[in-house]
Amino acid sequence: MSRLPLVLGFVLLAVGVVATGCGKSEEKDKEQASRACPPAPAALGGTPSLPSGFPTPSQVTYTASKKAGPASIAGGYYQGDIDAAFSSYTDALKGASGYNVTHSEHEAVDAEVNFAGHGQSGQVKLLQGCKDRTRVTITSRPQ
């Protein structure tokens, strides 16, 4: 029984170290998101592979599109901060015929909007990497 306080002390120390590390990472991410943006990546030459009728807010520029097995992945950026990007995609998906938002989550510099519709399900992943631009990654797969 005399080892219990020692073990408990190590567990509490480990939890404290992990919590401190997470806080520093979050602060670093927030600092990065407040910096000026570098030049924007070039727009995709064609049309990204998105589900039928998938809504795209007007502030979005697609820069990449690929297949990964049965999944389609489109990448690009939203010209604006994470709050505006999250609201735009959430509202667009809720208003698009045949689509619904199945789950959403918004944190300081990243957010996700999960969706289903037109025989597809997937996620819009948002990550604000600089002051006025939010990276967008849309992954969809057959249901």
DSSP file (Angstrom, degrees, kcal/mol; ACC not computed):
  #  RESIDUE AA STRUCTURE BP1 BP2  ACC     N-H-->O    O-->H-N    N-H-->O    O-->H-N    TCO  KAPPA ALPHA  PHI   PSI    X-CA   Y-CA   Z-CA
    1    1 A M    >         0   0    0      0, 0.0     3,-0.9     0, 0.0     0, 0.0   0.000 360.0 360.0 360.0 -20.7    0.0    0.0    0.0
    2    2 A S  T 3   +     0   0    0      1,-0.2     4,-0.5     2,-0.2     0, 0.0   0.689 360.0  58.9 -72.2 -15.5    2.9    2.4    0.5
    3    3 A R  T 3> S+     0   0    0      1,-0.2     4,-2.7     2,-0.1     5,-0.2   0.693  84.8  81.0 -83.3 -19.3    3.5    2.5   -3.3
    4    4 A L  H <> S+     0   0    0     -3,-0.9     4,-2.8     1,-0.2     5,-0.2   0.910  91.1  47.8 -56.8 -48.4    0.1    3.8   -4.1
    5    5 A P  H  > S+     0   0    0      0, 0.0     4,-2.0     0, 0.0    -1,-0.2   0.885 113.2  49.9 -61.3 -35.7    0.9    7.5   -3.2
    6    6 A L  H  > S+     0   0    0     -4,-0.5     4,-1.9     2,-0.2    -2,-0.2   0.929 113.1  45.1 -66.8 -45.8    4.0    7.3   -5.4
    7    7 A V  H  X S+     0   0    0     -4,-2.7     4,-2.3     1,-0.2    -1,-0.2   0.922 112.9  51.2 -63.6 -44.9    2.2    5.8   -8.4
    8    8 A L  H  X S+     0   0    0     -4,-2.8     4,-2.4    -5,-0.2    -1,-0.2   0.885 107.7  53.8 -60.2 -39.1   -0.6    8.3   -8.0
    9    9 A G  H  X S+     0   0    0     -4,-2.0     4,-2.1    -5,-0.2    -1,-0.2   0.908 108.8  48.2 -61.9 -43.2    2.0   11.1   -8.0
   10   10 A F  H  X S+     0   0    0     -4,-1.9     4,-2.5     2,-0.2    -2,-0.2   0.891 110.9  51.3 -64.9 -39.5    3.5    9.9  -11.2
   11   11 A V  H  X S+     0   0    0     -4,-2.3     4,-2.3     2,-0.2    -2,-0.2   0.934 111.3  47.0 -63.5 -46.0    0.0    9.6  -12.9
   12   12 A L  H  X S+     0   0    0     -4,-2.4     4,-2.1     1,-0.2    -1,-0.2   0.879 111.8  51.2 -64.2 -37.6   -0.8   13.2  -11.8
   13   13 A L  H  X S+     0   0    0     -4,-2.1     4,-2.2     2,-0.2    -1,-0.2   0.919 109.9  49.5 -63.8 -44.9    2.5   14.4  -13.1
   14   14 A A  H  X S+     0   0    0     -4,-2.5     4,-2.3     1,-0.2    -2,-0.2   0.911 110.4  50.0 -62.2 -43.5    2.0   12.7  -16.4
   15   15 A V  H  X S+     0   0    0     -4,-2.3     4,-2.5     1,-0.2    -1,-0.2   0.907 110.6  50.8 -62.2 -41.5   -1.5   14.2  -16.8
   16   16 A G  H  X S+     0   0    0     -4,-2.1     4,-2.2     2,-0.2    -2,-0.2   0.894 109.7  49.4 -62.7 -41.7   -0.1   17.7  -16.0
   17   17 A V  H  X S+     0   0    0     -4,-2.2     4,-2.3     2,-0.2    -2,-0.2   0.917 112.7  47.2 -65.0 -44.0    2.7   17.4  -18.6
   18   18 A V  H  X S+     0   0    0     -4,-2.3     4,-2.2     2,-0.2    -2,-0.2   0.928 112.7  49.0 -63.7 -45.4    0.2   16.3  -21.3
   19   19 A A  H  X S+     0   0    0     -4,-2.5     4,-1.8     1,-0.2    -1,-0.2   0.890 111.8  49.1 -62.9 -40.1   -2.2   19.1  -20.4
   20   20 A T  H  X S+     0   0    0     -4,-2.2     4,-1.9     1,-0.2    -1,-0.2   0.913 110.3  51.1 -65.8 -42.6    0.6   21.7  -20.5
   21   21 A G  H  X S+     0   0    0     -4,-2.3     4,-1.9     1,-0.2    -2,-0.2   0.887 108.8  50.9 -62.1 -40.6    1.8   20.4  -23.9
   22   22 A C  H  X S+     0   0    0     -4,-2.2     4,-2.3     1,-0.2    -1,-0.2   0.894 108.4  52.5 -65.2 -40.0   -1.6   20.6  -25.4
   23   23 A G  H  X S+     0   0    0     -4,-1.8     4,-2.1     1,-0.2    -1,-0.2   0.890 108.8  49.5 -63.2 -40.7   -2.0   24.2  -24.2
   24   24 A K  H  X S+     0   0    0     -4,-1.9     4,-2.2     2,-0.2    -1,-0.2   0.892 110.7  50.0 -66.5 -39.7    1.2   25.2  -25.8
   25   25 A S  H  X S+     0   0    0     -4,-1.9     4,-2.4     2,-0.2    -2,-0.2   0.909 110.6  49.6 -64.8 -42.7    0.3   23.6  -29.1
   26   26 A E  H  X S+     0   0    0     -4,-2.3     4,-2.3     1,-0.2    -2,-0.2   0.904 111.0  49.3 -63.8 -41.7   -3.1   25.4  -29.1
   27   27 A E  H  X S+     0   0    0     -4,-2.1     4,-2.3     2,-0.2    -1,-0.2   0.897 110.6  50.7 -63.7 -40.2   -1.4   28.7  -28.4
   28   28 A K  H  X S+     0   0    0     -4,-2.2     4,-2.5     2,-0.2    -2,-0.2   0.907 110.2  50.0 -63.4 -42.5    1.1   28.1  -31.2
   29   29 A D  H  X S+     0   0    0     -4,-2.4     4,-2.2     2,-0.2    -2,-0.2   0.908 111.0  48.7 -62.9 -42.8   -1.8   27.3  -33.6
   30   30 A K  H  X S+     0   0    0     -4,-2.3     4,-0.8     2,-0.2    -1,-0.2   0.897 111.1  50.7 -64.5 -40.2   -3.7   30.5  -32.6
   31   31 A E  H >< S+     0   0    0     -4,-2.3     3,-0.8     1,-0.2     4,-0.4   0.927 110.7  48.7 -62.9 -45.1   -0.5   32.6  -33.1
   32   32 A Q  H >< S+     0   0    0     -4,-2.5     3,-1.4     1,-0.2    99,-0.2   0.895 107.4  56.0 -60.8 -41.0    0.0   31.0  -36.6
   33   33 A A  H 3< S+     0   0    0     -4,-2.2    -1,-0.2     1,-0.3    -2,-0.2   0.673 103.6  55.2 -67.9 -17.1   -3.6   31.8  -37.5
   34   34 A S  T << S+     0   0    0     -3,-0.8    -1,-0.3    -4,-0.8    -2,-0.2   0.489  89.4  98.8 -93.9  -3.6   -3.2   35.4  -36.7
   35   35 A R  S <  S-     0   0    0     -3,-1.4    96,-3.8    -4,-0.4    97,-0.2  -0.407  86.5 -89.5 -81.1 159.1   -0.2   35.9  -39.0
   36   36 A A        -     0   0    0     94,-0.2    -1,-0.1    95,-0.1    -2,-0.1  -0.339  48.0-111.2 -63.7 148.4   -0.4   37.4  -42.5
   37   37 A C        -     0   0    0     93,-0.1     3,-0.1     1,-0.1    -1,-0.1  -0.582  21.6-129.1 -84.7 143.5   -1.1   34.8  -45.3
   38   38 A P        -     0   0    0      0, 0.0    -1,-0.1     0, 0.0    92,-0.0  -0.238  57.0 -57.4 -73.0 176.4    1.5   33.9  -47.9
   39   39 A P        -     0   0    0      0, 0.0     0, 0.0     0, 0.0     0, 0.0  -0.260  67.9-103.4 -55.8 144.9    0.4   34.0  -51.6
   40   40 A A        -     0   0    0     -3,-0.1     3,-0.1     1,-0.1    93,-0.0  -0.379  36.8-103.8 -71.1 147.3   -2.5   31.8  -52.2
   41   41 A P        -     0   0    0      0, 0.0    -1,-0.1     0, 0.0     2,-0.1  -0.289  47.8 -88.1 -65.1 157.6   -2.0   28.4  -54.0
   42   42 A A        -     0   0    0      1,-0.1     3,-0.1    21,-0.1     2,-0.1  -0.370  46.8-106.3 -68.0 145.3   -3.0   28.2  -57.7
   43   43 A A        -     0   0    0      1,-0.1    20,-0.3    -3,-0.1    -1,-0.1  -0.368  40.7 -93.5 -70.2 150.7   -6.5   27.2  -58.5
   44   44 A L        -     0   0    0     18,-3.5    -1,-0.1     1,-0.1    18,-0.1  -0.397  27.8-136.0 -62.8 137.8   -7.3   23.8  -59.8
   45   45 A G  S    S+     0   0    0     18,-0.2    -1,-0.1    -2,-0.1     2,-0.1   0.744  82.6  20.0 -71.2 -23.8   -7.4   23.7  -63.6
   46   46 A G  S    S-     0   0    0      1,-0.0    -2,-0.1     0, 0.0     0, 0.0  -0.280 102.7 -59.8-122.9-152.2  -10.5   21.6  -63.7
   47   47 A T        -     0   0    0     -2,-0.1    -2,-0.1     1,-0.0    -1,-0.0  -0.848  51.1-120.8-101.1 132.8  -13.5   20.6  -61.6
   48   48 A P        -     0   0    0      0, 0.0     2,-1.2     0, 0.0    17,-0.1  -0.326  30.5-103.5 -69.4 156.4  -12.9   18.8  -58.3
   49   49 A S        +     0   0    0     24,-0.2    17,-0.2    17,-0.0    23,-0.0  -0.694  61.9 152.2 -83.0  96.6  -14.4   15.4  -57.7
   50   50 A L        -     0   0    0     -2,-1.2     3,-0.1     1,-0.1    23,-0.1  -0.868  49.8 -88.3-123.1 157.0  -17.3   16.3  -55.4
   51   51 A P    >   -     0   0    0      0, 0.0     3,-2.0     0, 0.0    -1,-0.1  -0.210  62.3 -76.1 -60.5 156.9  -20.7   14.5  -54.8
   52   52 A S  T 3  S+     0   0    0     66,-0.3    68,-0.1     1,-0.3     0, 0.0  -0.289 116.9   4.5 -54.7 130.2  -23.6   15.5  -57.1
   53   53 A G  T 3  S+     0   0    0      1,-0.2    -1,-0.3    -3,-0.1    44,-0.1   0.623  85.5 165.3  71.0  13.1  -25.1   18.9  -56.1
   54   54 A F    <   -     0   0    0     -3,-2.0    -1,-0.2     1,-0.1     2,-0.2  -0.455  36.4-122.8 -67.1 129.5  -22.5   19.5  -53.4
   55   55 A P        -     0   0    0      0, 0.0    -1,-0.1     0, 0.0    38,-0.1  -0.478  23.8-166.5 -77.1 141.7  -22.6   23.2  -52.4
   56   56 A T        -     0   0    0     -2,-0.2    33,-0.0    36,-0.1     4,-0.0  -0.968  20.6-129.3-126.8 115.1  -19.5   25.3  -52.6
   57   57 A P    >   -     0   0    0      0, 0.0     3,-1.9     0, 0.0    32,-0.0  -0.279  26.0-115.6 -58.1 148.3  -19.5   28.7  -50.9
   58   58 A S  T 3  S+     0   0    0      1,-0.3    -2,-0.0    20,-0.0     0, 0.0   0.715 111.8  62.8 -62.3 -21.7  -18.4   31.6  -53.2
   59   59 A Q  T 3  S+     0   0    0      2,-0.0    20,-2.5    19,-0.0     2,-0.4   0.396  84.5 102.5 -84.7   4.5  -15.3   32.3  -51.2
   60   60 A V  E <   -A   78   0A   0     -3,-1.9     2,-0.4    18,-0.2    18,-0.2  -0.728  47.4-172.9 -96.5 136.2  -13.8   28.8  -51.9
   61   61 A T  E     -A   77   0A   0     16,-2.5    16,-2.4    -2,-0.4     2,-0.3  -0.996  17.9-142.0-122.6 124.0  -11.1   28.1  -54.4
   62   62 A Y  E     +A   76   0A   0     -2,-0.4   -18,-3.5    14,-0.2    14,-0.3  -0.683  23.8 171.6 -87.2 140.0  -10.3   24.4  -55.1
   63   63 A T  E     +     0   0A   0     12,-2.9     2,-0.3    -2,-0.3    13,-0.2   0.504  61.3  21.8-122.6 -12.2   -6.6   23.6  -55.6
   64   64 A A  E     -A   75   0A   0     11,-1.8    11,-2.3   -20,-0.1     2,-0.3  -0.993  50.2-176.5-156.7 155.2   -6.5   19.8  -55.7
   65   65 A S  E     +A   74   0A   0     -2,-0.3     2,-0.3     9,-0.2     9,-0.2  -0.939  16.9 154.8-156.0 133.9   -8.6   16.8  -56.3
   66   66 A K  E     -A   73   0A   0      7,-2.5     7,-3.1    -2,-0.3     2,-0.4  -0.979  35.2-119.5-154.3 164.9   -7.8   13.1  -56.0
   67   67 A K  E     -A   72   0A   0     -2,-0.3     2,-0.3     5,-0.2     5,-0.2  -0.865  17.0-174.0-106.0 144.2   -9.2    9.6  -55.4
   68   68 A A  E >   -A   71   0A   0      3,-2.8     3,-1.7    -2,-0.4    -2,-0.0  -0.779  67.0 -60.6-136.3  88.8   -8.1    7.4  -52.5
   69   69 A G  T 3  S-     0   0    0     -2,-0.3    -1,-0.2     1,-0.3     0, 0.0  -0.559 120.0 -16.4  66.4-131.1   -9.8    4.1  -52.9
   70   70 A P  T 3  S+     0   0    0      0, 0.0    -1,-0.3     0, 0.0     2,-0.2   0.595 123.0  92.4 -79.6  -9.0  -13.6    4.6  -52.9
   71   71 A A  E <   -A   68   0A   0     -3,-1.7    -3,-2.8    70,-0.2     2,-0.4  -0.570  62.8-150.1 -88.5 148.2  -13.1    8.1  -51.4
   72   72 A S  E     -AB  67 140A   0     68,-2.8    68,-2.5    -5,-0.2     2,-0.5  -0.946  11.8-163.7-111.9 138.1  -12.8   11.4  -53.3
   73   73 A I  E     -AB  66 139A   0     -7,-3.1    -7,-2.5    -2,-0.4     2,-0.4  -0.984   6.8-175.6-128.2 123.8  -10.8   14.2  -51.7
   74   74 A A  E     -AB  65 138A   0     64,-2.5    64,-3.2    -2,-0.5     2,-0.3  -0.957   8.6-169.0-116.2 136.4  -10.9   17.8  -52.8
   75   75 A G  E     +AB  64 137A   0    -11,-2.3   -12,-2.9    -2,-0.4   -11,-1.8  -0.893  25.0 110.8-124.8 155.0   -8.7   20.4  -51.3
   76   76 A G  E     -AB  62 136A   0     60,-2.2    60,-2.7    -2,-0.3     2,-0.3  -0.935  50.7 -84.0 176.8-152.7   -8.5   24.2  -51.4
   77   77 A Y  E     -AB  61 135A   0    -16,-2.4   -16,-2.5    -2,-0.3     2,-0.5  -0.989  15.2-135.4-146.5 154.8   -9.0   27.3  -49.3
   78   78 A Y  E     -AB  60 134A   0     56,-3.1    56,-2.4    -2,-0.3     2,-1.6  -0.938  27.1-129.3-106.5 127.2  -11.7   29.6  -48.1
   79   79 A Q  S    S+     0   0    0    -20,-2.5     2,-0.3    -2,-0.5    54,-0.2  -0.613  81.8  43.3 -81.1  89.3  -10.9   33.3  -48.3
   80   80 A G  S    S-     0   0    0     -2,-1.6    -2,-0.2    52,-0.4    52,-0.0  -0.902  95.6 -57.6 157.0 177.4  -11.7   34.3  -44.8
   81   81 A D     >  -     0   0    0     -2,-0.3     4,-2.4    51,-0.1     5,-0.2  -0.228  53.4 -98.0 -83.1 174.2  -11.3   33.1  -41.2
   82   82 A I  H  > S+     0   0    0      1,-0.2     4,-2.7     2,-0.2     5,-0.2   0.828 120.0  56.7 -61.9 -35.4  -12.4   29.8  -39.6
   83   83 A D  H  > S+     0   0    0      2,-0.2     4,-2.2     1,-0.2    -1,-0.2   0.938 111.2  42.4 -63.3 -46.4  -15.6   31.3  -38.2
   84   84 A A  H  > S+     0   0    0      2,-0.2     4,-2.6     1,-0.2    -2,-0.2   0.905 115.2  50.3 -67.0 -41.2  -16.8   32.5  -41.6
   85   85 A A  H  X S+     0   0    0     -4,-2.4     4,-2.5     2,-0.2     5,-0.3   0.923 111.3  48.6 -62.5 -45.2  -15.8   29.2  -43.3
   86   86 A F  H  X S+     0   0    0     -4,-2.7     4,-2.5     1,-0.2     5,-0.2   0.936 114.1  45.6 -61.1 -48.3  -17.6   27.1  -40.7
   87   87 A S  H  X S+     0   0    0     -4,-2.2     4,-2.7    -5,-0.2     5,-0.3   0.910 112.6  51.6 -62.3 -43.0  -20.8   29.1  -41.0
   88   88 A S  H  X S+     0   0    0     -4,-2.6     4,-2.4     1,-0.2    -2,-0.2   0.933 114.3  41.0 -62.6 -47.3  -20.7   29.1  -44.8
   89   89 A Y  H  X S+     0   0    0     -4,-2.5     4,-2.5     2,-0.2     5,-0.3   0.905 115.5  50.6 -69.8 -40.1  -20.3   25.4  -45.1
   90   90 A T  H  X S+     0   0    0     -4,-2.5     4,-2.1    -5,-0.3    -2,-0.2   0.949 115.6  42.2 -61.0 -48.7  -22.8   24.6  -42.4
   91   91 A D  H  X S+     0   0    0     -4,-2.7     4,-1.9    -5,-0.2    -2,-0.2   0.902 114.1  51.8 -65.1 -41.8  -25.4   26.9  -43.9
   92   92 A A  H  X S+     0   0    0     -4,-2.4     4,-0.9    -5,-0.3    -2,-0.2   0.915 112.3  45.2 -63.4 -43.6  -24.7   25.7  -47.4
   93   93 A L  H  < S+     0   0    0     -4,-2.5     3,-0.3     1,-0.2     6,-0.2   0.885 112.8  50.2 -69.0 -38.3  -25.0   22.0  -46.6
   94   94 A K  H  < S+     0   0    0     -4,-2.1    -1,-0.2    -5,-0.3    -2,-0.2   0.834 115.9  44.0 -66.8 -31.0  -28.2   22.6  -44.5
   95   95 A G  H  < S+     0   0    0     -4,-1.9     2,-0.3    -5,-0.2    -1,-0.2   0.564  91.0 101.4 -91.3  -8.9  -29.7   24.5  -47.4
   96   96 A A  S >< S-     0   0    0     -4,-0.9     3,-1.8    -3,-0.3     2,-0.2  -0.596  82.5-107.7 -81.8 134.9  -28.6   22.2  -50.2
   97   97 A S  T 3  S+     0   0    0     -2,-0.3    -1,-0.1     1,-0.3     3,-0.1  -0.395 101.4   9.6 -62.2 125.4  -31.3   19.8  -51.6
   98   98 A G  T 3  S+     0   0    0      1,-0.3    20,-0.6    -2,-0.2     2,-0.3   0.454 107.5 103.1  87.0   0.8  -30.7   16.3  -50.5
   99   99 A Y  E <   +C  117   0A   0     -3,-1.8     2,-0.3    -6,-0.2    -1,-0.3  -0.857  42.1 179.4-115.6 151.1  -27.9   17.0  -48.0
  100  100 A N  E     -C  116   0A   0     16,-2.0    16,-1.8    -2,-0.3     2,-0.6  -0.988  32.2-114.9-144.1 156.0  -27.9   17.2  -44.2
  101  101 A V  E     -C  115   0A   0     -2,-0.3    14,-0.3    14,-0.2     3,-0.1  -0.799  26.5-177.3 -88.7 121.6  -25.3   17.9  -41.5
  102  102 A T  E     -     0   0A   0     12,-1.7     2,-0.3    -2,-0.6    13,-0.2   0.702  68.1 -10.0 -94.2 -22.1  -24.8   14.8  -39.4
  103  103 A H  E     -C  114   0A   0     11,-1.0    11,-3.3     2,-0.0    -1,-0.4  -0.926  61.1-171.4-169.2 147.7  -22.3   16.3  -37.0
  104  104 A S  E     -C  113   0A   0     -2,-0.3     2,-0.3     9,-0.2     9,-0.2  -0.995   2.6-176.6-147.2 152.7  -20.2   19.5  -36.6
  105  105 A E  E     -C  112   0A   0      7,-2.4     7,-2.6    -2,-0.3     2,-0.4  -0.983   4.2-168.3-150.1 135.2  -17.5   20.7  -34.3
  106  106 A H  E     +C  111   0A   0     -2,-0.3     5,-0.2     5,-0.2     2,-0.2  -0.985  12.1 166.7-132.6 122.8  -15.8   24.1  -34.1
  107  107 A E        -     0   0    0      3,-2.9    -2,-0.0    -2,-0.4   -25,-0.0  -0.532  54.6 -74.1-118.8-170.7  -12.6   24.9  -32.1
  108  108 A A  S    S+     0   0    0      1,-0.2   -26,-0.2    -2,-0.2   -25,-0.1   0.898 122.2   0.2 -57.4 -49.1  -10.2   27.9  -32.2
  109  109 A V  S    S+     0   0    0      1,-0.1    19,-2.9   -27,-0.1     2,-0.3   0.380 127.2  51.7-126.3   2.1   -8.4   27.1  -35.5
  110  110 A D  E     + D   0 127A   0     17,-0.2    -3,-2.9    24,-0.0     2,-0.3  -0.982  53.6 171.0-139.9 155.0  -10.0   24.0  -36.8
  111  111 A A  E     -CD 106 126A   0     15,-2.2    15,-3.1    -2,-0.3     2,-0.4  -0.982  14.9-151.7-155.0 159.1  -13.5   22.7  -37.5
  112  112 A E  E     -CD 105 125A   0     -7,-2.6    -7,-2.4    -2,-0.3     2,-0.4  -0.996   3.7-168.7-136.8 142.7  -15.3   19.8  -39.1
  113  113 A V  E     -CD 104 124A   0     11,-2.0    11,-2.6    -2,-0.4     2,-0.3  -0.945  14.6-158.7-129.6 109.8  -18.7   19.6  -40.7
  114  114 A N  E     -CD 103 123A   0    -11,-3.3   -12,-1.7    -2,-0.4   -11,-1.0  -0.667  17.5-178.5 -88.6 144.8  -19.8   16.0  -41.4
  115  115 A F  E     -CD 101 122A   0      7,-2.3     7,-2.2    -2,-0.3     2,-0.3  -0.898  20.3-163.3-139.9 165.4  -22.5   15.5  -44.1
  116  116 A A  E     +CD 100 121A   0    -16,-1.8   -16,-2.0    -2,-0.3     5,-0.2  -0.981  32.6 111.9-147.5 144.9  -24.6   12.9  -45.8
  117  117 A G  E >   +CD  99 120A   0      3,-2.8     3,-1.9    -2,-0.3   -18,-0.2  -0.752  57.2  34.6 160.8 154.7  -26.6   13.1  -49.1
  118  118 A H  T 3  S-     0   0    0    -20,-0.6   -66,-0.3     1,-0.3     3,-0.1   0.838 129.3 -55.2  52.5  38.2  -26.9   11.9  -52.7
  119  119 A G  T 3  S+     0   0    0      1,-0.3    24,-2.4    23,-0.1     2,-0.3   0.597 120.6 100.3  75.1  11.4  -25.6    8.4  -51.7
  120  120 A Q  E <   -DE 117 142A   0     -3,-1.9    -3,-2.8    22,-0.3     2,-0.3  -0.880  47.8-170.8-125.3 156.4  -22.4    9.9  -50.1
  121  121 A S  E     +DE 116 141A   0     20,-2.3    20,-2.5    -2,-0.3     2,-0.3  -0.961  27.6 118.2-137.8 158.9  -21.2   10.7  -46.7
  122  122 A G  E     -DE 115 140A   0     -7,-2.2    -7,-2.3    -2,-0.3     2,-0.4  -0.974  45.8 -85.7 174.9-160.7  -18.1   12.6  -45.6
  123  123 A Q  E     -DE 114 139A   0     16,-2.3    16,-2.5    -2,-0.3     2,-0.7  -0.999   9.5-146.2-146.0 140.3  -16.5   15.6  -43.9
  124  124 A V  E     -DE 113 138A   0    -11,-2.6   -11,-2.0    -2,-0.4     2,-0.5  -0.953  26.9-161.8-101.6 114.2  -15.5   19.1  -44.6
  125  125 A K  E     -DE 112 137A   0     12,-3.2    12,-2.3    -2,-0.7     2,-0.4  -0.862   5.5-167.3-100.9 128.4  -12.3   19.7  -42.6
  126  126 A L  E     +DE 111 136A   0    -15,-3.1   -15,-2.2    -2,-0.5     2,-0.4  -0.951  10.4 175.5-120.4 135.5  -11.4   23.3  -42.0
  127  127 A L  E     -DE 110 135A   0      8,-2.0     8,-3.1    -2,-0.4     2,-0.8  -0.940  21.2-147.0-142.4 116.6   -8.0   24.6  -40.7
  128  128 A Q  E     + E   0 134A   0    -19,-2.9     6,-0.2    -2,-0.4   -95,-0.1  -0.743  25.4 166.3 -85.7 113.1   -7.1   28.3  -40.3
  129  129 A G  E     +     0   0A   0     -2,-0.8     2,-0.3     4,-0.8   -94,-0.2   0.549  64.6  14.6-103.7 -11.2   -3.4   28.5  -41.0
  130  130 A C  E >  S- E   0 133A   0      3,-1.1     3,-0.9   -97,-0.2   -94,-0.2  -0.931  91.9 -83.5-155.0 175.9   -3.1   32.3  -41.4
  131  131 A K  T 3  S+     0   0    0    -96,-3.8   -95,-0.1    -2,-0.3   -98,-0.1   0.843 117.6  19.2 -57.3 -45.6   -5.2   35.4  -40.7
  132  132 A D  T 3  S+     0   0    0    -97,-0.2   -52,-0.4   -51,-0.1     2,-0.4   0.118 112.9  68.1-119.4  21.6   -7.4   35.6  -43.8
  133  133 A R  E <   - E   0 130A   0     -3,-0.9    -3,-1.1   -54,-0.2    -4,-0.8  -0.995  52.9-164.2-145.6 137.2   -7.4   32.1  -45.3
  134  134 A T  E     -BE  78 128A   0    -56,-2.4   -56,-3.1    -2,-0.4    -6,-0.3  -0.981  24.0-126.9-122.1 125.4   -8.8   28.7  -44.1
  135  135 A R  E     -BE  77 127A   0     -8,-3.1    -8,-2.0    -2,-0.5     2,-0.4  -0.494  24.8-156.8 -71.0 138.7   -7.7   25.5  -45.6
  136  136 A V  E     +BE  76 126A   0    -60,-2.7   -60,-2.2   -10,-0.2     2,-0.4  -0.972  15.2 177.6-121.5 128.9  -10.5   23.3  -46.8
  137  137 A T  E     -BE  75 125A   0    -12,-2.3   -12,-3.2    -2,-0.4     2,-0.6  -0.975   8.1-168.0-131.2 120.3  -10.4   19.5  -47.3
  138  138 A I  E     -BE  74 124A   0    -64,-3.2   -64,-2.5    -2,-0.4     2,-0.5  -0.933   4.0-175.3-111.5 120.1  -13.5   17.7  -48.4
  139  139 A T  E     +BE  73 123A   0    -16,-2.5   -16,-2.3    -2,-0.6     2,-0.3  -0.964   7.9 173.9-114.8 126.6  -13.6   13.9  -48.2
  140  140 A S  E     +BE  72 122A   0    -68,-2.5   -68,-2.8    -2,-0.5   -18,-0.2  -0.970   4.6 175.6-132.6 150.1  -16.6   12.0  -49.5
  141  141 A R  E     - E   0 121A   0    -20,-2.5   -20,-2.3    -2,-0.3   -70,-0.2  -0.983  40.6 -85.6-147.7 154.9  -17.3    8.3  -49.9
  142  142 A P  E       E   0 120A   0      0, 0.0   -22,-0.3     0, 0.0   -23,-0.1  -0.323 360.0 360.0 -61.1 144.2  -20.2    6.1  -51.0
  143  143 A Q              0   0    0    -24,-2.4   -23,-0.1   -26,-0.1   -24,-0.1   0.461 360.0 360.0 -79.2 360.0  -22.6    5.3  -48.2
